[in-house]
Amino acid sequence: MRNRGQNATYAADMTSLERNGLEDLQACLTIGVLRETAPGERRVALDPDVAGEFLRDGHRVLVERGAGEPAGWADAAYTAVGATLASAGEVIERADVLAAVRRPPDEVTSALRDGQGLVGLLDPLQNLDLMESLCRRGVTVAAFELLPRTLSRAQSMDALSSQSAAAGYRAAIVAAEAFGGFFPMMITAAGTARPARVLVIGAGVAGLQALSTARRLGAVVTGYDVRPASRGEVESVGASFATSSVAEGAGSGGYARAMTAEELAAQQQELTKLVAKFDVVITTAKVPGRRPPVLVPQEALASLARGSVCVDLACGPLGGNVFGSVDGQRIIDANGVTVIGSSDLAATIPAAASRMFAKNMHALVTTLIREGRLDPDLDDELQRNVVVCRAGEIVSPPIQQALARSESQSESQSEGVRS
C-alpha cells in the first residue's frame, strides 16, 4: 500500500505521462533512463541532446526525475526536448530499453522482465550470475564491453574508448594536482624549474590521452607499451616511446594480451629500472575479465623520489598495475610517493563523459532496433558479440566461453570434494 506522500507522487507521475501521451507509449520504443546509484558515479546514460535524437527517431524517452542533475542537467533540460519525467518505478515498468552507464542495482535488475532490454557498461564477465538470471527472465542484454572494437563500424558505439579517453585526460590533471612541482618548465626570478617527467604505461586510448594532456601541460612525456606497433601512435602525440624486450604483447580486440609468468617477471625488471627516472607514472594496462598485471611492484615504488605520483587507472576489485593501489583512494606510502587508484576517472568529468557515452548509446541501440523493436540480428558479427542474451538464450561467444569455463571449474571442484 502507498502512503499519502507516495500516492501524491504517483499521481503526479501519471499526470505527467498522460500529458505527454500515455496512450502512445506502446506505439513506439520507449527508452528509459534512471539516476545512476554506484558510489561516486555522476554520469547519466542520456544527455538532453541525445534524448532529443531518440525522440526525433520516433521513440519516446522516459527519464527519472533528477537523473541528469549530477552531470549538470536539470529536469527542465529534458522536458524541453520532449522527454517525459517519471519516478524510478514508472521508468522500470514502462521502458522497453533501459539505458544505463553502470550495472543497475539488484532492485532494478530483479524487476526487469521478458521483452525488456538493458544496455550499458555492465561488466558481464564479472557478473555471469546476473547475466544468466536476466537471460532466464527473457531480458535482452547488450554490454559495451563485448563490442568488437576492431570493426570500423563499431567506433561510433565504442563506449569503452570514449570513457577511456575521458579517464586518460583526467588522469593527467589528477597527477598534476597531486604532484608537488610544476609540470612545465618555469623560468622565474627565483630560478628555473625543470619540467616534470611523466611516464604513461599502456598506449591505448586512455594512455594516449594521458600523454597528450600531460604534454599540453608542459611535461616531458614517455609512453611505454609492449606492442611495438604502438610507437607511431605514441610519437604522434609528441611523446618518446619505450617498449619491452619480452615477446610482443599484442592480443585480440585491441587490447594487450595476458603475458606468461616468465614474460611478466622480465617486464617488471625492465620497468623497475625505467620507472625510477620519472616524477609521475600513469598506468592503464587492463586485461578484460582478468586481474591486471602488476607493472609497478614494490621495489619500483621504492625507487621513486619522494613527492612522486602514481595514478593507476587499471585499479579495481581484481587489483591494479601499481603495488598497493586501492580503487578510489589516495595513499602516500612510507617513502612519500602518492599512489592514486581509480577505476573510472571518467565519472569525475560527468558532463563531457556523459555526452560521449550518450552518443555511443544512441549508435548501439539504433543498430539493435528493427521495425520499431529491440531485435538484434545475430547473423551480424557486431550484434552477435555485443548482445549477451536474447529470448532466453546466451548468444555472445565470449559469455558462452566464460560460462563454460565457470561450469568446468565448478565440476572440477565438486569432483575434488567427492574424492
N, C-alpha and C positions, 0 to 999 in steps of 0.2 A: 504493500500500500504506500502511495506517495503522501507525504505530509503537505501542509498548505503551501509552504515555500516551493516544494518540488512541483506541485500542481500548477503554481503560477508560472514557473519556468517552462514547464512542459507546454502550457497553453501559449506562452509567448513564442516558443519554438514552432508550434503548429501554425500559429498565425503567420509567422514569417514564411513558412513553407507554402501555406495556402496563397499568400500574397504573390509568391514567385511561381505559382502554378503547380501545386501539389499533384494535380491530376496528370501533369505531363511528365512526372518523374519516371514513370515506367515506359515512356515513349522513346527514351534515348539512354545512352550510357551515363551513369552518374559517378563522377569521380569524387571520392571522399578524402578529406584532409583533417587529421587530428593534430592537436598540440603534442609535440614530442615530449616525452617524460623521462628519457635517460638522463642520469646525472650530468650536469654541465652542458647538455645539448640545447643549443639556441637556434638551430636551423629549423626551417619549415619545408615540407615537401613541395609546395607550390607557392610561388610569389604571385602577387596580383596580376602581373603581366602575362604569365603563362596560364594562370587561371582563365584569363580573358581569351587566350588562344584556344583552350579546350572549349570554351563557350562558342567561339566563332566556328569551331569544327562541328558544332551541332550537339555537343554534350552539355551536361549540367555539372556544376561544381558545388559541392556541399562542404562548408568549412566550419569546423568547431570554433565557437566564439573564443577569441584570444589566441588562436593558433599561430598567428603571424607576429604577435607582439614581441616575443623575444628576439626576433630578427629585425624588428623595426617597422612592421606594418600593422597599422590599426585595422580593426574590422571594417571601417568605412572604406578602406582601400580595396577590399574585396567586393563589397556591395556595389562600389562604383563601377566595376567591370561586369556586374551581373551575377556574381556568385551569391549563394544563399547561405545565411548563417544558421547554425543549429547547435544543439547540445551534442556532446560526445556520443551519447546513446543513439540519437537520431542519425548521426553520421554513420555509425556502425550498422544500424538497421537498414538504412536506405542506400548505402553506397554499393554500386556494382563492382567498383575497383577502389581499394583503399591504398592511397599513395603514402608511403612512409619514408622518412630518412633512415631511421634505425629500426631494428626489430621492435614492434609494439609490445607493451607489457602483456602478461599472461591473460589478464582480464579482457583484453581486446582480442587476442588471437583465439581464445577459447569461445568467443562469441561469433566468430566468422562461421559461415555455413555454406552449404552446397550452392555452387553457382557464383559465389563471390570471388573476387580476385584480390591479391595482396602483392604489391610491387615495392621494392626498396632495397636498401643495403641491409640484408637480413643475416649475413654471416652463416649461410646454410651448412657449410662443412662442420661448423662448431655447434650446430643446432639440429642435428639429424633427427632427434626425437620429435622436435617441433615440426619439422618438415613432414615426417610420417603422420603425425597427428592431423595436420592440415590436409594432407592428401586423403586420409581416410574419410574426412568430412566433405570431400568434394571441392575444396578451395583450390583455385588456380593460383599458383605462386610463381613469381618471377623475381630472381635475385640478380642485382647488377654485378655481384662478384663473379658470376658464372659467364658473363658476356665474353665471347671470343674476341679479344681485343685486337688481334692481328688482322681481322677483317676490316677493310677500309670503311665499309658502310656502318660499322659499329661505332665509329668515332663520335657521332652526334649523341650516342646513348651512353657513352663511357663515363659513368659517374665516378668510378674509381680514379680515373685520370683527372677529372675536373676537381675532385675533392683533394687529391694528392697535390695538385698544383697550388691550391689554396693553403694546404698544410705546409708545403715547402716554402712558400713565401713567408708564412707566419713564423716558421722555424728560424729563419734568418733574423726576423725582427725580435723574436724572443731571445735569441742568442746575443744580439747586440745590446738588448736591455740588461741582460744578466752579466755581461762582460764588463769588467771594471775599467777597461781602457777605451780608446777611440777605435772605431772601425776604419775610418780613412786616415791617411797621413795628415797631421796637423802641424802647421808651421806658425808658431806664435812668439810673442815677445819672451815667453818663458822657455822657449826652446822648441825643438822638433820632436813630435811623437811619431813613431813608425806606424804603418798601417797594421791592422790585425791580420793574422794568418789563419785562414779558415779552410778546413778540410771537410768535404762532404763525401761520405761513403755511400755509394749507390747512385748510379746516374740514370735512374728512371725519371718519371715526371716530377716527383717531389724533389729529388736530388738536383735536377737541372734548374728547377725554380728557385731552390735554396741557393744554388751557386750564382745565378743571375742576380738575385736580390742582394746577396752579400756583396757582390761586385759593385752593384749600383750604390751601395752604402760606403764603398771605398776600400773594402778589404782586398787583400791578395788571396785569391781562391784557387784551390786544387780539388779536382774531382777524382774519386777512386772508384773503379768498378772492375769486376773480374771478367767482364765481357770486353775484349779488345775493340770490338766494333763500336763501343761507346765513345771512343776517342774523338771522333768527329763532332758528336753532339756536345761533349764537354768543352772542346776547344771553341765551338761556335758561340758559346756564351762568355768567352773571354777568360776561361779558366785553364790552368795547366792540368795535364792528365797523368794519373798514376794507375798502374794495374798490378796484378799478381803474377808470379811465375808459375802458379799452380795451373792445372788444366782449365781450359776456358769454361766459364760458368754460365753459358747461355742455356736457358731452358725453354719451356713452351709457354705460349700465351703472353710473351713479352716480359716474363719475369726471369731473374737469375734462378738457376736450378739449385737444389739442395746438394751440398758438397759431401764427399765422403769424410770420415773422421780424419784420415791422413791429410787430405787436402785442406780441411778446415784448420788443423793444427799448424800446417805450414803457412797458411794465410795469416793466422793470428800472430805468428812470429814476425812476419814481414810488417804487418800493420802496427805492431807494438813499436817497432823502430821508427816507422813513418809518423805515427801519432805524436810522438814526443816533440816534433818540430812545430806543432801548431798551438794556437791560442784557443781556437774554437773547433770543435768536432761535431758535425751533424750526421747522424746515421739514419738510413732509410731502407735498410735491406730486410724486406719481408718475404716469407715463403708462404703462399696461400695454404691455409689449413694446417700449418706445421709450426713448430717452435722456431722463432727467428734465430739465426746464428749469433753467437757472442763474438763480436768483432773488436770490441774494446774491452779486453779482460782486465782483471785487477792489476796486473803488472803494467799494462798500458796506461791505466789511470794514474798509477803511481809515478809514471814518467812525465806526466804533465806538470807544468809550472802552477804554483798557487795562483788562484784567480782565473784559471782556465775554465771553459764551459763545454759541456757535452749535452747536446739535445738529441734524444732518442725517439725518433718517430715510429720505430718498429715496436715500441714497448706496449705490452698488452697482457692479457691473462696468461699467455703461454711464455712470457718472458720478453726480453728485448735484446738489442745489439750491444748495449753498454752494461758492464757488470754493475749490479746494484741498483739499476734504474727501476723505478716504480711508477706505473701509469698514474698520471695526474699529480705527481709530487715533484717538488724541487728539493734536492738533497745536497748539502755541502759535506763532502767526505772529510776524513781526518787530515788529508793533505791540502784542503782548501779548494778542491775542484768542485764546481757546481754541476750536478747531474740532473737534467730535467727530462722526465719521462712523459710522453704524451702520445697516445694512440690516435688522437683525432684533433689536431690543432685547427682544422677547418671550422670546427664549431665555434671557435673564438672570433671568427670574422663572419658572423652569420648572414649578413645581408648579401655580401658578394658570393659566398659559398652557396646560399640558397638559390640565388638567381641561376647559377650554373647548374645546380642539381635539378632545378625545375625544368630547365631546357632538356636535360638528359631524360627526365621522367616523361616529358611530352613525346620525345622522339621514340622511346621504347614502348610506351603504352599505345601510341597510334600505330606502331608496327604490329602489335599483337591484336589489334581490332580488325575484325572482318564483318562486314554487313551489320555494323552497329553493335556487335557483341565482342566480348573478350574471347577470342577463338584463335589461339596460336596455330600457326602452320608448322607442324612438326617435321615436314619434309624439308624445311628451311634450316640450314645449319645453325644460323644465329639463334633462331627461336627455339630450336630443339635443345640447345645448350643452356640458354638463359632461363627457360621455363623449368622449374623444379618438378612440378606436378600439374596434372590436368585430368579431370574426370576420374579421380580416384586412382591415378597411376603415376608413379615416379617416372619421369621421362628424360631427365637430364643425365647424360652419361657420367659426368663427374660425381653426381649424387648417387647414382646406381652403384658405381665402383666403391664409393665411400661406405655405403650401406653393406655391400658385400664383404668388405674388409672388416667392418664392425661385427657382422654376424659371424665371420670366420674366427675372429678373436674371442668372441663370446663362447663359441663352441669349443675352442681350444681350452679356455679356462674351465669350462664345465667338465671336459674330459680329464683335466688335471685334478679337479676336485674328486671325481669319481674314482680315479686311480689311487 
